[in-house]
Amino acid sequence: MIFFLDFDGVIVDSIDECFQVSFKTYYENKIFQYDEEEYKNLFYKNRGLVKPPYEYYILHKSIENFLASNQKKSVDLIFMESLNQISEKEKEDFENAFFDNRKFLMEQDFESWASMNPLTQFGKKLVKKDNTNIYIVTTKNLEATSALLKHHEIYVEEIYSNKDVKDAETKGNLINHLMIEKKIDNAIFIDDACEHLDSINNSKVQCFFADWGYGKNENRHRIYNIDNF
């Protein structure tokens, strides 16, 4: 059986790293004027809303609006209303700065950066194993994904990162292409974002929600049992 696995939330618990990098990127030229603990808790609670990296920009902006409006609307509602209010240039500028800041942290103190990305219980099952039946399909950038897999001694068949997903438009399109290209008859796709699971339209791919990740399932997909892996 071939497995297509998401990375953040499924294999590594990267929420602290994502907060640190996106916070630094968003507030690089702005003044932070909120309660740090409250702000961080709101980020952690709503992290599952974010898919591509530029959506961290929207999440931070949504948290700001939530705090500034005396909580008249929830963060997730503000976030959903804001998704189409960001220009392509803003997306590109934020993502470029986000990846630059991540690279800086990696190069400045790799061990400290890696420690912000511990393995999930599921991820621990992949350490030092024969994972030639595993393909990573993630919206994280290739450099960071490769570095963390190597750090945690997890070796997989191939990694498809944010650029691959962007080129294919959806994870579903990318996986469909790989199923044909590699002549795969049956596969399992595990992700913690229903949006990505919903993008699959291939009956040969079984979709499972990773309930140990950041997203919310809302009973839309079967849950994968870690113990059966």
C-alpha positions, 0 to 999 in steps of 0.5 A: 500500500502506498501512503501520501502523507501531509507533513505539518500536524501529521508527522511533525508538530510544527505549531510553535515554529509556525507561530514564531516564523509567521509572527516575526514576518507579520510584525517585522515592520509593525508594533505589537500591542496586544497581550502576548499570551492571549494572542498566542492562544488565539493563534494556536486555537485557529492554526488549523485554518491555515493551508498555504503559508500566505494564509498566516498573514490572514490569520494574524490580521484576523486575530488583530481584527478580533482583538480590536473589535472587542470580539464581535466576530470570531477569529475563524469567521473573520478569517474566512471573510478575509480570504479573498481580500489579499492581493497576489503581491501581498501573498507573494511578498509575505511568503518570500519573507516567511521563507527567508525568516525560516531560513534565517532561523535554520541557519542561525541555530538549527538545533533550536529551530528543529526543537520547535518541530517535534515529532507527533506520535504518528511521526515517531512510527516512521523513524529509522524505518523502511518508508519506501511506500511513503510520499510526502505531499505538503504545502511546507517548503522543500528545504524545511521539510527535507531538513526536518525529515533528515533531523528526525531520521525519517527517510521517505520515497519522495517529497512533494512540497509547496511548489509542487502543490501550487503547480498542480493547484490542489493536493488532489490533482497532484496525487491523481497525477502521481497515481498515473505516473507511478502506476499506483493501484491503491493508496491512502492519503492522510491529512489534517485539513478537510480541504485537501482531503476533499480535493481527491476525486480518485476512487483508488485513494482512501482518504483519512483525517488525522485527528491528532493534527490542527484541523477539524474533521466535523465527521466528514472523513474517516479517522486514521487509527495511529495504532494500525499504521 
